Amino acid sequence: MAMAVFAFGVVVAPIIGPTLGGWLTDTYSWRYAFYINIPVGILAVYMVSRFVHDPPYIKNAKASKFDRIGFGLLAVWIGCLQIILDKGQEDDWLGATWIRWALLILIIAFIAFIIYEWRKRHQAMVNLHTLKDRNFAVGCLLILFFGVSIYSTITLLPLFYQELLGYTAFTAGLIVGPRGFGAIVAMPIIGWLTNKVDARYLLTFGFIVFGLMSLSFGDVNLGISPWTLFWPIIITGFALSFVFVPITTQSYATLRNEEIGNASGIFNLVRNVGGSVGISVAETLLTRRSALHQNEIVGALPQAGYWLQQRLSALEHFFGRYFGHANGAIAGQAQIYREVLKQARLWAFVDVFRWIALLCFGCVALVWLFKKVQPGRRAPVGAH
């Protein structure tokens, strides 16, 4: 039940973000989506100092020496990864020399980090030996894919409404916001079921439902209304709770209390890396698939066909009344090209949504790599 309450913040916060960020962008400036972190950060520092306390089993534990080398290697490979993901599509990925160098540095720093932290073990900043626990290792893999799926979906839906349907950032945020209601409804249910049902069944249900809803997103077109995806969006939020809570409890269930703090750091790092990778991959696929579909549409379009020529003639006549016959022909051709671009972009969104669905269905097989944990088994203290 406690994990369900904790998951409420993890699942619902990214859903509120697009709505609040959209309102700030439309009302003030996109910069305020970053400025808002200042008061929120101050409040978080106060809340941590006031309410967060060490569990009894580590209160008297002796703190180990700060692992400067491990921290440095972690900062290098995480920094290179984030830069590559942020700028990769913009600079044509491995087509850019600087990205190839950044990738080389990332690989070297990552391998060095793994070797160094594995050997140092108890004195390491991150004790990678925790990954020898089967449930925790499987949980990290699943939370990586979960991060890819949820963050890419949260990114794609507002983009679809803004780019193709012309909605404002705030309106797009409002449309995807109902996902939070689905999560709210699911929280008490999943908290109760966790004590009654094998978590692997709950995870299977969550991933399958999330995949089915992603398939329904893949049926979008340019004529949908704001209410068309209302129920799929709510059901997606409902399914997310059936993924996040069982993954967390199942991953930590076989660890000792003393391992939880270290495991929590690894677990959340993997989830955030998955989110970064998911957003970057989704944006790259949108760009690449749009170009592919544009070529396919143009290649399949009979340029001397009756319907195309009729449409082009009507547009030339319409624009010619305002810009003259010669300019009207150019404007008509430009309008046809814009329609081709919109259709190509639409099919790119469809492709990515369907691939997210396939990823979710693939995760179902990984779920059954978990060792069975008896329902109702007490989760370790501090399992966050």
C-alpha positions in Angstrom: 0.0 0.0 0.0 2.9 2.3 0.8 4.4 1.6 -2.6 1.1 2.4 -4.2 1.1 5.8 -2.5 4.7 6.5 -3.5 3.9 5.4 -7.1 1.2 8.0 -7.2 3.8 10.8 -7.3 6.0 9.0 -9.7 3.2 8.2 -12.2 1.0 11.3 -11.8 3.7 14.0 -11.6 4.9 13.5 -15.3 1.2 13.7 -16.3 0.6 17.0 -14.6 3.8 18.3 -16.1 2.6 18.8 -19.7 -0.6 20.6 -18.5 1.2 23.0 -16.2 4.1 23.4 -18.6 1.7 24.2 -21.4 -0.1 26.8 -19.4 3.2 28.5 -18.4 4.3 28.4 -22.0 1.1 29.9 -23.4 0.6 32.4 -20.6 4.2 33.6 -20.0 7.1 31.9 -21.8 8.7 28.5 -22.2 11.4 29.7 -19.9 9.0 29.5 -16.9 8.8 25.7 -17.4 12.4 25.8 -16.0 12.0 28.7 -13.6 9.3 26.8 -11.8 11.9 24.3 -10.6 13.3 27.0 -8.3 10.4 27.2 -5.8 9.7 23.5 -6.2 13.3 22.7 -5.4 13.3 25.0 -2.3 10.1 23.3 -1.1 11.7 19.9 -1.7 14.8 20.7 0.3 12.6 21.9 3.2 10.4 18.7 3.1 13.5 16.5 3.0 15.1 18.2 6.0 11.8 18.2 7.9 10.3 14.8 7.2 12.9 12.4 5.7 14.8 10.3 8.3 17.3 7.5 8.1 15.8 4.0 8.9 17.0 2.4 12.2 19.3 -0.1 10.6 21.6 2.6 9.1 21.3 5.4 11.7 24.5 4.2 13.5 26.2 2.9 10.4 29.6 4.4 9.6 29.7 6.3 6.4 32.3 5.2 3.9 34.7 7.5 2.2 33.3 9.4 -0.7 34.1 7.6 -4.0 35.5 10.4 -6.1 36.7 8.3 -8.9 33.4 6.4 -9.2 31.5 9.7 -9.1 33.7 11.2 -11.8 33.3 8.3 -14.1 29.5 8.3 -13.6 29.3 12.0 -14.3 31.3 11.6 -17.5 29.3 8.7 -19.1 26.0 10.0 -18.0 26.9 13.5 -19.2 28.0 12.1 -22.6 24.9 10.0 -22.9 22.6 12.9 -22.2 24.4 15.2 -24.7 24.3 12.6 -27.4 20.6 11.9 -26.8 19.8 15.6 -26.8 21.8 16.6 -29.9 22.0 13.3 -31.8 19.1 13.8 -34.2 19.9 17.5 -34.6 23.5 16.7 -35.8 22.8 13.4 -37.7 24.0 11.1 -35.0 27.2 9.3 -36.0 27.4 11.5 -39.0 28.9 14.1 -36.8 32.5 13.8 -35.7 32.0 15.2 -32.2 29.2 12.7 -31.5 31.5 9.8 -32.5 34.1 11.1 -30.0 31.4 11.6 -27.3 30.3 8.0 -27.9 33.8 6.7 -27.6 34.3 8.6 -24.3 30.9 7.3 -23.1 31.9 3.7 -23.8 35.3 4.0 -22.1 33.9 5.8 -19.1 31.1 3.3 -18.7 33.3 0.3 -18.9 35.8 1.8 -16.5 32.9 2.7 -14.1 31.6 -0.9 -14.2 35.0 -2.4 -13.6 36.0 0.0 -10.9 32.7 -0.1 -9.0 32.6 -3.9 -9.2 36.0 -4.4 -7.8 35.7 -1.8 -5.0 32.4 -3.3 -3.9 31.7 -2.1 -0.3 33.7 1.1 -0.6 32.1 1.9 -4.0 29.6 4.7 -4.5 27.3 2.2 -6.3 27.5 -1.5 -5.2 26.9 -3.2 -8.5 26.9 -6.6 -6.8 23.3 -5.9 -5.9 22.6 -6.8 -9.5 23.5 -10.4 -8.8 20.1 -10.7 -7.2 17.9 -12.1 -10.0 14.7 -10.2 -9.1 16.5 -6.9 -8.8 18.3 -7.4 -12.1 15.1 -8.3 -14.0 13.4 -5.3 -12.3 16.1 -2.9 -13.6 15.7 -4.3 -17.1 11.9 -3.9 -17.0 12.0 -0.4 -15.4 14.4 0.6 -18.3 11.8 -0.5 -20.9 9.0 1.0 -18.7 10.9 4.4 -18.8 11.2 4.1 -22.6 7.5 3.4 -23.0 5.9 5.9 -20.6 8.2 8.9 -21.3 8.0 8.5 -25.1 4.2 8.2 -24.9 4.0 11.3 -22.6 6.1 13.2 -25.2 4.4 12.0 -28.3 0.8 12.6 -27.5 1.1 16.4 -26.8 3.4 16.7 -29.9 0.7 15.0 -32.0 -2.0 17.4 -30.9 0.2 20.5 -31.3 2.0 19.7 -34.6 -0.8 18.0 -36.6 -4.0 19.3 -35.0 -2.8 22.9 -34.2 -3.7 22.8 -30.5 -1.9 25.1 -28.0 0.5 23.7 -25.5 -2.0 24.2 -22.7 -4.8 22.5 -24.6 -2.7 19.6 -25.5 -1.7 19.2 -21.9 -5.3 19.2 -20.8 -6.2 16.5 -23.3 -3.5 14.1 -22.0 -4.1 15.1 -18.4 -6.9 12.6 -17.7 -4.2 9.8 -17.6 -3.7 11.0 -14.0 -7.3 10.1 -13.1 -6.7 6.6 -14.3 -3.7 6.3 -12.1 -5.6 7.7 -9.1 -8.3 5.1 -9.5 -5.8 2.3 -9.8 -3.7 3.2 -6.7 -6.0 1.8 -4.0 -6.8 -1.2 -6.2 -3.2 -2.1 -6.8 -2.3 -1.5 -3.2 -4.9 -4.1 -2.1 -4.2 -6.6 -4.9 -0.4 -6.6 -4.2 -1.2 -8.4 -0.9 -3.5 -10.9 -2.6 -2.2 -11.7 -6.1 1.2 -12.8 -7.5 2.9 -9.6 -8.8 3.8 -11.3 -12.1 0.1 -11.5 -13.0 -0.4 -7.8 -12.2 2.6 -6.8 -14.3 1.4 -9.0 -17.2 -2.0 -7.3 -17.0 -0.4 -3.8 -16.8 1.9 -4.3 -19.8 -0.7 -5.9 -22.0 -3.3 -3.1 -21.3 -0.6 -0.4 -21.8 0.3 -2.1 -25.1 -3.3 -2.3 -26.3 -3.8 1.3 -25.5 -0.6 2.2 -27.5 -2.1 0.2 -30.4 -5.3 2.3 -30.1 -3.1 5.5 -30.3 -1.8 4.0 -33.5 -5.2 4.4 -35.0 -5.2 8.2 -34.9 -6.0 10.4 -37.9 -6.2 14.1 -38.6 -9.9 14.2 -38.0 -10.1 13.1 -34.4 -11.7 15.3 -31.7 -10.3 16.2 -28.3 -12.5 13.4 -26.8 -11.5 10.6 -29.2 -8.6 9.3 -27.1 -10.2 10.3 -23.7 -10.8 6.7 -22.5 -7.6 5.2 -23.9 -5.6 7.9 -22.1 -7.4 7.2 -18.8 -6.9 3.4 -19.2 -3.2 4.0 -19.9 -2.9 5.8 -16.6 -4.7 2.9 -14.9 -2.4 0.4 -16.5 0.7 2.3 -15.5 -0.1 1.7 -11.8 -0.2 -2.0 -12.5 3.3 -1.8 -13.9 5.2 0.6 -11.6 4.1 -0.7 -8.2 4.5 -4.5 -8.8 7.9 -3.9 -10.5 9.1 -1.9 -7.5 7.9 -4.4 -4.8 9.1 -7.4 -6.8 12.5 -5.9 -7.4 13.2 -5.1 -3.8 11.4 -8.1 -2.2 14.5 -10.4 -2.1 17.0 -7.8 -1.0 18.3 -7.2 2.5 17.4 -4.0 4.2 21.0 -2.8 4.1 21.0 -3.1 0.3 17.8 -1.1 -0.3 19.4 2.4 -0.4 22.0 1.4 -3.0 19.5 -0.6 -5.0 17.1 2.4 -5.0 19.7 4.6 -6.5 20.5 2.1 -9.3 16.8 1.5 -9.9 15.8 5.1 -10.3 18.9 5.9 -12.4 18.0 3.1 -14.8 14.4 4.4 -15.0 15.5 7.9 -15.8 18.0 6.7 -18.4 15.2 4.7 -20.0 13.1 7.9 -20.1 15.9 9.9 -21.8 16.5 7.1 -24.3 12.8 6.8 -25.0 12.3 10.5 -25.7 15.4 10.7 -28.0 14.5 7.5 -29.9 10.9 8.6 -30.3 11.9 12.0 -31.7 14.5 10.4 -34.0 12.0 7.8 -35.3 9.4 10.6 -36.0 11.9 12.5 -38.1 13.2 9.5 -40.0 9.9 7.8 -40.5 8.3 11.1 -41.7 11.0 11.4 -44.4 10.4 7.7 -45.4 6.6 8.1 -45.6 7.0 11.3 -47.5 9.0 9.5 -50.2 6.5 6.7 -50.3 3.5 9.0 -50.6 5.2 11.1 -53.4 6.3 7.9 -55.2 2.8 6.4 -55.0 1.0 9.7 -56.0 0.0 9.6 -59.7 1.0 13.1 -60.7 -1.1 13.0 -63.8 -4.0 11.4 -62.0 -7.5 12.9 -62.1 -8.0 13.6 -58.4 -4.6 15.2 -57.9 -5.1 17.5 -60.9 -8.6 18.4 -59.9 -7.4 19.3 -56.4 -4.5 21.2 -57.7 -6.7 23.1 -60.2 -9.1 24.1 -57.5 -6.3 25.3 -55.2 -4.7 27.3 -58.1 -8.1 28.9 -58.8 -8.6 29.8 -55.2 -5.2 31.3 -54.6 -5.1 32.9 -58.0 -8.0 35.2 -57.0 -5.7 36.7 -54.4 -2.2 36.4 -55.7 -2.6 36.1 -59.5 -2.6 33.1 -61.7 1.2 32.4 -61.7 1.5 32.8 -57.9 -1.7 30.9 -57.4 -0.2 27.8 -59.1 2.8 28.0 -56.8 0.7 28.4 -53.7 -1.6 25.5 -54.8 1.5 23.2 -55.2 2.8 24.4 -51.8 -0.6 23.5 -50.2 -0.5 20.0 -51.7 3.1 19.6 -50.4 2.0 20.7 -46.9 -0.8 18.0 -47.0 1.8 15.4 -48.0 4.0 16.4 -45.1 1.1 16.2 -42.6 0.2 12.8 -43.8 3.8 11.6 -43.6 4.1 12.9 -40.1 0.8 11.2 -39.1 2.1 7.9 -40.3 5.3 8.4 -38.4 3.3 8.9 -35.2 1.3 5.7 -36.0 4.6 3.8 -36.5 6.1 4.9 -33.2 2.9 4.2 -31.2 2.7 0.7 -32.6 6.4 0.0 -31.8 5.8 1.1 -28.2 3.0 -1.5 -28.1 5.4 -4.2 -29.4 7.9 -3.2 -26.7 5.2 -3.6 -24.0 4.1 -7.0 -25.3 7.8 -8.1 -25.3 8.1 -7.0 -21.6 5.4 -9.6 -20.7 7.9 -12.4 -21.4 10.6 -10.7 -19.2 8.0 -10.4 -16.3 8.1 -14.2 -15.9 11.9 -14.2 -15.2 11.0 -12.9 -11.8 11.3 -15.4 -9.0 7.9 -15.8 -7.3 7.4 -13.8 -4.2 4.6 -14.7 -1.8 1.8 -12.0 -2.0 1.6 -10.0 1.2 5.3 -10.4 2.0 6.5 -7.3 3.7 8.5 -5.1 1.4 11.9 -4.1 2.9 12.0 -0.9 4.9 13.0 2.1 2.8 12.1 0.4 -0.6 11.8 3.5 -2.7 
